[in-house]
Amino acid sequence: MIKNIDFKFEIIPPIINSLFDDIEHRILSPLSCLREFDNHWMLEFDLPLVSKKDIKIIFDGNTINVEAKLKEKYSEEQLGKITKFEYFKKSISLPGKIDSKKTAAKFQKGRLEIKIPKKMLGHSVKIN
């Protein structure tokens, strides 16, 4: 016996689609993960097809911007249209004060890890 399966086909308006990838400028949004620890944040990005020399990390206040040029163009077909992507780009705002000068980054096997220390507010008081 063969069952009928109903499919729902929905066309996503371009404005919503651009929230994830910027088709017009050929920019992909990489997968990322932000984890918070007591004294730092760990931010991870998946950046396949990227060389370490082609990655830029820029701080703007508490926002971190990561841009990376692909070694080769990545092509994707949606609704019969082929789009070629050339870059990854993503901005993430961190919820607290950061110490961007003590940030450390490591890139290995297509994975970028950025350790961002928290800026500790307050000061100690010397007891006489």
C-alpha positions as CSV (number, residue, x, y, z in Angstrom):
1,M,0.0,0.0,0.0
2,I,1.3,3.5,-0.9
3,K,0.6,6.4,1.4
4,N,0.1,9.9,0.2
5,I,2.5,12.3,1.8
6,D,1.6,16.0,1.9
7,F,4.5,18.4,1.3
8,K,4.5,22.0,2.2
9,F,6.4,24.2,-0.2
10,E,7.2,27.7,1.0
11,I,9.1,30.4,-0.7
12,I,11.2,32.5,1.7
13,P,11.2,36.2,0.9
14,P,14.7,37.5,0.0
15,I,14.7,39.8,3.1
16,I,14.4,36.8,5.4
17,N,16.9,34.8,3.5
18,S,19.5,37.6,3.7
19,L,19.4,37.4,7.5
20,F,21.4,34.1,7.2
21,D,23.5,34.7,4.1
22,D,24.1,37.9,2.1
23,I,23.4,36.7,-1.4
24,E,23.8,40.1,-3.0
25,H,27.3,40.6,-1.7
26,R,28.2,36.8,-1.9
27,I,28.8,36.5,1.9
28,L,28.1,33.4,4.0
29,S,27.3,33.4,7.7
30,P,29.4,30.8,9.4
31,L,28.2,28.5,12.1
32,S,29.3,29.8,15.5
33,C,29.1,29.0,19.2
34,L,29.5,31.3,22.2
35,R,30.2,29.9,25.6
36,E,30.6,31.8,28.8
37,F,33.0,30.9,31.6
38,D,33.8,32.7,34.9
39,N,36.5,34.9,33.5
40,H,36.2,34.6,29.7
41,W,34.1,33.9,26.7
42,M,35.0,31.2,24.2
43,L,33.8,32.0,20.7
44,E,34.1,29.3,18.0
45,F,33.5,29.5,14.2
46,D,33.4,26.9,11.5
47,L,35.4,28.3,8.6
48,P,35.9,25.5,6.0
49,L,37.8,26.4,2.8
50,V,39.6,29.2,4.6
51,S,43.4,29.9,5.2
52,K,44.5,31.4,8.5
53,K,46.1,34.4,6.6
54,D,42.7,35.3,5.1
55,I,40.9,35.7,8.5
56,K,40.2,39.2,10.1
57,I,39.0,39.6,13.7
58,I,37.9,43.2,14.5
59,F,36.6,44.5,17.8
60,D,34.2,47.4,18.0
61,G,33.3,47.9,21.7
62,N,31.7,44.7,22.8
63,T,31.0,43.5,19.3
64,I,33.4,41.1,17.5
65,N,33.4,40.9,13.8
66,V,34.9,38.0,12.0
67,E,35.6,38.0,8.2
68,A,37.3,35.3,6.1
69,K,37.9,35.0,2.4
70,L,37.3,31.5,0.9
71,K,40.2,29.8,-0.9
72,E,37.8,29.1,-3.7
73,K,34.2,30.2,-4.5
74,Y,31.4,28.2,-3.0
75,S,28.4,27.7,-5.3
76,E,24.8,27.0,-4.1
77,E,21.6,26.6,-6.1
78,Q,18.3,27.8,-4.8
79,L,15.1,27.9,-6.8
80,G,17.1,27.4,-10.1
81,K,19.5,30.3,-9.4
82,I,23.2,29.7,-8.8
83,T,24.9,31.9,-6.3
84,K,28.7,31.9,-5.8
85,F,29.9,32.9,-2.3
86,E,33.4,34.4,-1.7
87,Y,33.5,35.3,2.0
88,F,32.3,34.4,5.5
89,K,31.3,37.2,7.8
90,K,29.6,37.4,11.2
91,S,29.2,39.9,14.0
92,I,28.5,38.9,17.6
93,S,27.8,41.2,20.5
94,L,29.0,40.0,23.8
95,P,26.9,40.7,26.9
96,G,29.6,42.3,29.1
97,K,32.8,44.3,29.2
98,I,35.7,42.6,27.4
99,D,39.4,42.9,27.4
100,S,40.1,42.8,23.7
101,K,43.9,43.5,24.2
102,K,44.3,40.1,25.9
103,T,42.2,38.1,23.4
104,A,43.8,35.0,21.9
105,A,42.8,33.2,18.7
106,K,43.7,29.8,17.3
107,F,42.8,28.4,13.8
108,Q,43.1,24.7,13.2
109,K,41.4,22.4,10.7
110,G,38.8,24.9,9.6
111,R,37.8,25.9,13.2
112,L,38.5,29.3,14.7
113,E,38.6,29.6,18.5
114,I,38.7,33.0,20.1
115,K,39.2,33.3,23.9
116,I,38.0,36.7,25.0
117,P,38.8,37.7,28.7
118,K,36.1,39.5,30.6
119,K,37.1,42.9,31.9
120,M,36.8,42.8,35.6
121,L,35.2,45.9,37.1
122,G,36.0,47.0,40.6
123,H,39.2,47.2,42.5
124,S,40.8,45.8,45.6
125,V,41.2,47.7,48.8
126,K,44.5,47.5,50.8
127,I,43.9,46.9,54.5
128,N,46.3,48.7,56.9
